Amino acid sequence: VQLQASGGGLVQPGGSLRLSCVASGSCFITNVVAWYRQAPGKQREWVARLTTGGSATYRDSVKGRFTLSRDNAENTVYLQMNSLKSEDTAVYYCNCLIYWGQGTQVTVSS
């Protein structure tokens, strides 16, 4: 299984980005999928998780701003990030079982 993450970039505070993660197989359909992030000098932290039944949970700092969704037909998960803050700056990684995407950089700065 290979995971390919994309969609990162530079955005001003208050802006939005949508991250995508495409799986080479059906990992997202049969397993929990999650996004993590790692800011410079910090440990990787969990951001959001989506069960096979479609139930999503989020870390407190992103609740109400981030939305995780899945397109089973496209083997793709999306992380919609709104009202971005400077503290959201990090490399974002998608995860399914033992598989990780390569990371996509999100920078929130004016």
C-alpha positions as semicolon CSV with decimal commas, in nm:
position;residue;x (nm);y (nm);z (nm)
1;V;0,000;0,000;0,000
2;Q;0,127;0,345;-0,087
3;L;-0,021;0,668;0,039
4;Q;0,027;0,991;-0,155
5;A;-0,051;1,314;0,027
6;S;-0,091;1,650;-0,140
7;G;-0,257;1,989;-0,105
8;G;-0,028;2,170;0,133
9;G;0,099;2,519;0,078
10;L;0,135;2,869;0,215
11;V;-0,182;3,038;0,336
12;Q;-0,259;3,347;0,541
13;P;-0,415;3,318;0,885
14;G;-0,787;3,262;0,849
15;G;-0,745;3,093;0,515
16;S;-0,828;2,741;0,403
17;L;-0,657;2,443;0,250
18;R;-0,774;2,097;0,153
19;L;-0,531;1,811;0,192
20;S;-0,577;1,490;-0,003
21;C;-0,436;1,145;0,051
22;V;-0,473;0,877;-0,214
23;A;-0,416;0,511;-0,135
24;S;-0,293;0,260;-0,389
25;G;-0,528;0,001;-0,241
26;S;-0,844;-0,020;-0,032
27;C;-0,681;0,055;0,302
28;F;-0,909;0,351;0,368
29;I;-1,224;0,147;0,308
30;T;-1,150;-0,130;0,556
31;N;-0,951;0,051;0,825
32;V;-0,936;0,365;1,032
33;V;-0,758;0,647;0,853
34;A;-0,594;0,937;1,030
35;W;-0,400;1,256;0,976
36;Y;-0,106;1,353;1,191
37;R;0,116;1,658;1,187
38;Q;0,461;1,748;1,301
39;A;0,575;2,102;1,362
40;P;0,946;2,194;1,369
41;G;1,104;2,083;1,694
42;K;0,792;1,904;1,811
43;Q;0,670;1,548;1,820
44;R;0,424;1,418;1,565
45;E;0,068;1,457;1,691
46;W;-0,263;1,313;1,593
47;V;-0,502;1,555;1,422
48;A;-0,810;1,365;1,307
49;R;-0,938;1,012;1,266
50;L;-1,211;0,858;1,054
51;T;-1,360;0,515;1,115
52;T;-1,487;0,280;0,848
53;G;-1,837;0,372;0,956
54;G;-1,774;0,737;0,886
55;S;-1,735;0,862;1,241
56;A;-1,475;1,136;1,269
57;T;-1,293;1,259;1,577
58;Y;-1,058;1,556;1,608
59;R;-0,805;1,690;1,849
60;D;-0,949;1,975;2,049
61;S;-0,741;2,246;1,884
62;V;-0,888;2,177;1,539
63;K;-1,248;2,095;1,629
64;G;-1,493;2,306;1,434
65;R;-1,223;2,408;1,184
66;F;-1,109;2,081;1,025
67;T;-1,326;1,821;0,853
68;L;-1,210;1,474;0,755
69;S;-1,394;1,289;0,481
70;R;-1,346;0,990;0,255
71;D;-1,426;0,905;-0,105
72;N;-1,432;0,527;-0,123
73;A;-1,461;0,518;-0,500
74;E;-1,139;0,718;-0,532
75;N;-0,956;0,556;-0,235
76;T;-0,900;0,910;-0,115
77;V;-0,939;1,094;0,212
78;Y;-0,962;1,469;0,246
79;L;-0,878;1,700;0,531
80;Q;-1,055;2,031;0,485
81;M;-0,887;2,292;0,700
82;N;-1,059;2,624;0,757
83;S;-0,980;2,925;0,975
84;L;-0,617;2,827;0,976
85;K;-0,388;2,959;1,246
86;S;-0,013;2,997;1,265
87;E;-0,002;2,709;1,511
88;D;-0,138;2,481;1,240
89;T;0,192;2,514;1,057
90;A;0,341;2,166;1,025
91;V;0,407;1,879;0,791
92;Y;0,086;1,679;0,764
93;Y;0,090;1,302;0,723
94;C;-0,190;1,061;0,638
95;N;-0,189;0,718;0,797
96;C;-0,361;0,384;0,751
97;L;-0,244;0,085;0,955
98;I;0,135;0,082;0,925
99;Y;0,135;0,294;0,612
100;W;0,223;0,662;0,599
101;G;0,207;0,923;0,330
102;Q;0,517;1,124;0,255
103;G;0,390;1,438;0,422
104;T;0,275;1,770;0,285
105;Q;0,388;2,104;0,424
106;V;0,128;2,349;0,553
107;T;0,252;2,696;0,639
108;V;0,019;2,954;0,787
109;S;0,175;3,296;0,781
110;S;0,102;3,652;0,685
